[in-house]
Amino acid sequence: MAAAPLCFLFATPEHPYWIAGAYALWSWYVGLNVGLPSLMFKLAPRGESSPYVAAHFGVTGTCYAGATIAGGYVLDRLIEHDGVSSLVGSWNIYHCTSLFAWITRTLSVGWLTS
């Protein structure tokens, strides 16, 4: 799943199939969506799983919403400041954000496994 943003770096009008690759990689979220609640039910004390599940979905939903809003705000400010024109070689702001997304997601995997 962490490699999905890399597909957008390679996607062009001549090679649109890379976008299908990103969606194929994102399909692995099924494992998280099924595995995390299942793990919470198994690890919670018997009869006490409701608070664990409620806390998990409350916190993660708030984090997802905050990250989405903050990311959109930062992207809008960057576009206002620099525009969408090339920043590094032929790469524009969208290439740079896809690279940033891949790097941070990959680093988070290492952080979570340590």
N, C-alpha and C positions, 0 to 999 in steps of 0.2 A: 504494500500500500504506500509505503514511503517513497517508492520510485515513480509513482504516477505523475508527479509534476515534471519529471524528466521527459516524459513523452511530449509534453507541450513545447519543450525546447526544440524538438525535432519535427514537430508538425508544421507543414507548410501547405499552401494550396495544391502543390504538386504531390505531396505526401500526406494526405489527410488521415490515413489509416493509423497514424500514431495516436490520434485522439481515441480511437477504439481501444488501443492498448492501455490508455489511462483508465478508461472505464472498466476494462477487464481487470486491471490491478485493483481498482476500487471495489470490485465485487468481493474481495477478501474481507471487507467490513462485515460480511455475514458472520464470520467467525467471532468477531468482537461482539456483535449484536446478540449472538446466541450464547457465547461463552462467558461473558462478564456477568450477566444475571444468573446464569447457572452456577458460576463460581461463588457469587454472593450468597445464593441459597445454601450451598454446601458449607461455606465457612461461617455463616451466621449461627448463633446458638439456636437450638430447636425452638420454634415458635416465635422467634425474634427477627425474622428476615425482613419484615416490612420496613422498619426504620433504616436498615442498611440499603435496601433498594431505593427507598424514597430519597435518602441522602445522596446516593450515587447519581440518580437521575436529576435531582435538583442542582447539585454542584456542577455536574458536567454540562447540563443544559445552559446554566448561567455562564460557564466558561466559554462554551461554543458561541453563544450569543455575543458576549463581550469581545471575543477574538474576531468574529465576523465584522462587527461594527468598527472595531479599532483598525482592522486591516483595510476595510473600505475607506475609512477616513484617511489613513496614511497614504493609500494609493491615490486618492483624490488630491491630496496636498502635493504629492510628488508630480502628478500630471499637471497641476496648476503651475508648479514651479519650473519644471523642466520640459513639459509637453510629452508627447509620445514619440518624438523623434529619436534617432539612434543615440544611445548613451555610450556604448562600448562597441566599436566596430559596427557591425550591422544589427546588434542587439538593441532592442528598445526596452521600455520599462516592463513590459509583459515578460520578456525573456528573463530579465533580472529578478522579477518576483517569482517566477517559476523556479529559477535556480535557488533562490533564497528558501522557498518552500521545501525543495528537495533536501537542501543541506540541513535545515532545522528539523525536519521530520526524521532524517537519518540519524542525526545526533541524539534525538529524543529516544530512539530505539536503544542506542547504547546506554543512555542514562537510565532508562527503565530496566534494563537487564542487569545493571551493576548493583 
